[in-house]
Amino acid sequence: MNFELTDEQRMIQDTVKRYLRENIGPIADEYDRKGPMSKKDAHKFLQDLKPFGYVGTLVKEELGGPGLSHLDWAILHEELRGSYASLGGVVGITSSSTHGISESDNEDLVNRVLPDLLNGDKIACTAITEPNIGSNAAGIETRAVLDGDHYVINGTKMWISNGTIADYVVLAATVDKSKGPAGILQLLVEKEVSPFESREIKKMGVKSFPTAEIIFEDCRVPKENVLRRPGEGFKKALRGLTFARCNAAIASVGIAQAAIDAAVRYAKERTQFGKPIGQFQLIQEMVADMVAETDAARLLAYRAFFILDQGGTARKEGSIAKAFATEAGVRVTSKAIQIHGAYGLSEEYPVERYFRDARCYTIPDGTTEIQKLIIGREILGMSAIV
Ligand SMILES: Cc1cc2nc3c(=O)[nH]c(=O)nc-3n(C[C@H](O)[C@H](O)[C@H](O)COP(=O)(O)OP(=O)(O)OC[C@H]3O[C@@H](n4cnc5c(N)ncnc54)[C@H](O)[C@@H]3O)c2cc1C
């Protein structure tokens, strides 16, 4: 077992750390207060971050992508989420959706849309959740009915990250609800070709990471845009969810580490009773707990990414990492506020943003409760969800 990053990974880490510290960290609060990121800003950031491998990170080199590993992704995203979590969300969802598209066996479609995505010229999202379908993703109600050369889509998707700014939607829909998961396919909806309505949903954290309701009303999508046939569509969505869970875990680690750095800085500067508050044992206890939880979360996340790199499913390990890291993120960022006293609640310090951002990660990609049921199923061989 080797706990060391390779020289190349350390170089990636150092390079992005420096770039993000100088260019992204200082503008994060200002951008976040502006609310959901505009498409123009998202494009600009994608261009800026492309040279580091943030765009289409996992897409194979032979397809024109950076061809980086899952562990490389973890390193890139831990740093970006710590600097500006919302931006990490915008970039991460585009990048993971792009990877999902690149793995389709519909070569014509992949060859046509991939270059723009890899250039950072197009923004993508992945749409599974619906108003009535959250944890029970297998129950998808959005219909895809074949009519000549098109699928006609009717239904509403909820909580779709990047939904208001996306050019491409990787859509899960059913051709026959009575078939359950076997009826679910994945289609690529191109907004220019198959227009749809979207509405921004305002939320408490990751405020400049757009989240949308997307409404499909008789939306005609060419049948050439099938990414995965019925049945395959659901299996792929589940595999994508495992990766998304690892990603939520590393996002939480990045945010938690940023909160630790801020709390340590503050504990050294702030004096009460004639000494820096960092000298008080109860402050040191909080710092120790924050560091131990974040270290444990990081190791769990890295293990899950490592298993994905080895070709494993990481079904159990991804859920363990997601459940632990996202809940730890909430505890750690809350303690960072406590160490800052009243200043921790003010917008003058970034820790209130870290707390709001971390709070958003225990829900997507399967809530903490759902992760525990997955872990239980993997250990016991019995499913609590019928
Ligand atoms: C910031 C954010 C970004 C998101 N991005 C996307 C996206 O890009 N694409 C997408 O498709 N979706 C996205 N989602 C949706 C997300 O995946 C769902 O919110 C999530 O799966 C939970 O569904 P729900 O909110 O409907 O909660 P529900 O499923 O209604 O759950 C409500 C409560 O009941 C609990 N519960 C449900 N079933 C059980 C059970 N069997 N046993 C015990 N407890 C249970 C849950 O844990 C939760 O506490 C996003 C959500 C958020 C918050």
The ligand as an SDF file (V2000), in Angstrom:
LIG
                    3D

 53 58  0  0  0  0  0  0  0  0999 V2000
  -27.4240   20.5980   -4.8780 C   0  0  0  0  0  0  0  0  0  0  0  0
  -28.1350   19.4780   -5.5850 C   0  0  0  0  0  0  0  0  0  0  0  0
  -27.7450   19.1170   -6.8610 C   0  0  0  0  0  0  0  0  0  0  0  0
  -28.4130   18.0910   -7.5350 C   0  0  0  0  0  0  0  0  0  0  0  0
  -28.0470   17.7910   -8.8270 N   0  0  0  0  0  0  0  0  0  0  0  0
  -28.7290   16.8390   -9.5120 C   0  0  0  0  0  0  0  0  0  0  0  0
  -28.4180   16.5750  -10.8990 C   0  0  0  0  0  0  0  0  0  0  0  0
  -27.5280   17.1920  -11.4860 O   0  0  0  0  0  0  0  0  0  0  0  0
  -29.1530   15.6320  -11.5540 N   0  0  0  0  0  0  0  0  0  0  0  0
  -30.1490   14.9210  -10.9510 C   0  0  0  0  0  0  0  0  0  0  0  0
  -30.7610   14.0760  -11.6060 O   0  0  0  0  0  0  0  0  0  0  0  0
  -30.4740   15.1630   -9.6350 N   0  0  0  0  0  0  0  0  0  0  0  0
  -29.7900   16.0950   -8.9140 C   0  0  0  0  0  0  0  0  0  0  0  0
  -30.1030   16.3690   -7.5870 N   0  0  0  0  0  0  0  0  0  0  0  0
  -31.2020   15.6260   -6.9680 C   0  0  0  0  0  0  0  0  0  0  0  0
  -30.7540   14.6270   -5.9100 C   0  0  0  0  0  0  0  0  0  0  0  0
  -30.0940   13.5350   -6.5030 O   0  0  0  0  0  0  0  0  0  0  0  0
  -31.9980   14.2180   -5.0950 C   0  0  0  0  0  0  0  0  0  0  0  0
  -32.3750   15.3800   -4.3770 O   0  0  0  0  0  0  0  0  0  0  0  0
  -31.7140   13.0680   -4.1590 C   0  0  0  0  0  0  0  0  0  0  0  0
  -31.5880   11.8670   -4.8730 O   0  0  0  0  0  0  0  0  0  0  0  0
  -32.8210   12.9050   -3.1000 C   0  0  0  0  0  0  0  0  0  0  0  0
  -34.0930   12.9520   -3.6690 O   0  0  0  0  0  0  0  0  0  0  0  0
  -35.2010   13.9160   -3.0230 P   0  0  0  0  0  0  0  0  0  0  0  0
  -34.5830   15.2440   -2.8110 O   0  0  0  0  0  0  0  0  0  0  0  0
  -36.4130   13.8400   -3.8760 O   0  0  0  0  0  0  0  0  0  0  0  0
  -35.5060   13.3060   -1.6090 O   0  0  0  0  0  0  0  0  0  0  0  0
  -36.4910   12.0920   -1.2570 P   0  0  0  0  0  0  0  0  0  0  0  0
  -36.1460   10.8880   -2.0460 O   0  0  0  0  0  0  0  0  0  0  0  0
  -37.8900   12.5640   -1.3120 O   0  0  0  0  0  0  0  0  0  0  0  0
  -36.1110   11.8380    0.2660 O   0  0  0  0  0  0  0  0  0  0  0  0
  -36.6040   12.6260    1.3380 C   0  0  0  0  0  0  0  0  0  0  0  0
  -36.0870   12.0440    2.6550 C   0  0  0  0  0  0  0  0  0  0  0  0
  -36.5290   10.6820    2.7880 O   0  0  0  0  0  0  0  0  0  0  0  0
  -35.4070    9.8380    2.9730 C   0  0  0  0  0  0  0  0  0  0  0  0
  -35.6830    8.5430    2.3310 N   0  0  0  0  0  0  0  0  0  0  0  0
  -36.1120    8.3050    1.0610 C   0  0  0  0  0  0  0  0  0  0  0  0
  -36.2220    6.9960    0.8500 N   0  0  0  0  0  0  0  0  0  0  0  0
  -35.8250    6.3750    1.9940 C   0  0  0  0  0  0  0  0  0  0  0  0
  -35.6840    5.0150    2.4090 C   0  0  0  0  0  0  0  0  0  0  0  0
  -35.9700    4.0010    1.5810 N   0  0  0  0  0  0  0  0  0  0  0  0
  -35.2670    4.7530    3.6630 N   0  0  0  0  0  0  0  0  0  0  0  0
  -34.9460    5.7780    4.5090 C   0  0  0  0  0  0  0  0  0  0  0  0
  -35.0540    7.0830    4.1970 N   0  0  0  0  0  0  0  0  0  0  0  0
  -35.4760    7.3780    2.9450 C   0  0  0  0  0  0  0  0  0  0  0  0
  -34.2290   10.5650    2.3390 C   0  0  0  0  0  0  0  0  0  0  0  0
  -32.9970   10.1180    2.8420 O   0  0  0  0  0  0  0  0  0  0  0  0
  -34.5500   11.9980    2.7220 C   0  0  0  0  0  0  0  0  0  0  0  0
  -34.1330   12.2440    4.0360 O   0  0  0  0  0  0  0  0  0  0  0  0
  -29.4600   17.3840   -6.8930 C   0  0  0  0  0  0  0  0  0  0  0  0
  -29.8330   17.7420   -5.5930 C   0  0  0  0  0  0  0  0  0  0  0  0
  -29.1780   18.7750   -4.9340 C   0  0  0  0  0  0  0  0  0  0  0  0
  -29.6040   19.1400   -3.5430 C   0  0  0  0  0  0  0  0  0  0  0  0
  1  2  1  0
  2  3  1  0
  2 52  2  0
  3  4  2  0
  4  5  1  0
  4 50  1  0
  5  6  2  0
  6  7  1  0
  6 13  1  0
  7  8  2  0
  7  9  1  0
  9 10  1  0
 10 11  2  0
 10 12  1  0
 12 13  2  0
 13 14  1  0
 14 15  1  0
 14 50  1  0
 15 16  1  0
 16 17  1  0
 16 18  1  0
 18 19  1  0
 18 20  1  0
 20 21  1  0
 20 22  1  0
 22 23  1  0
 23 24  1  0
 24 25  2  0
 24 26  1  0
 24 27  1  0
 27 28  1  0
 28 29  2  0
 28 30  1  0
 28 31  1  0
 31 32  1  0
 32 33  1  0
 33 34  1  0
 33 48  1  0
 34 35  1  0
 35 36  1  0
 35 46  1  0
 36 37  1  0
 36 45  1  0
 37 38  2  0
 38 39  1  0
 39 40  1  0
 39 45  2  0
 40 41  1  0
 40 42  2  0
 42 43  1  0
 43 44  2  0
 44 45  1  0
 46 47  1  0
 46 48  1  0
 48 49  1  0
 50 51  2  0
 51 52  1  0
 52 53  1  0
M  END
$$$$
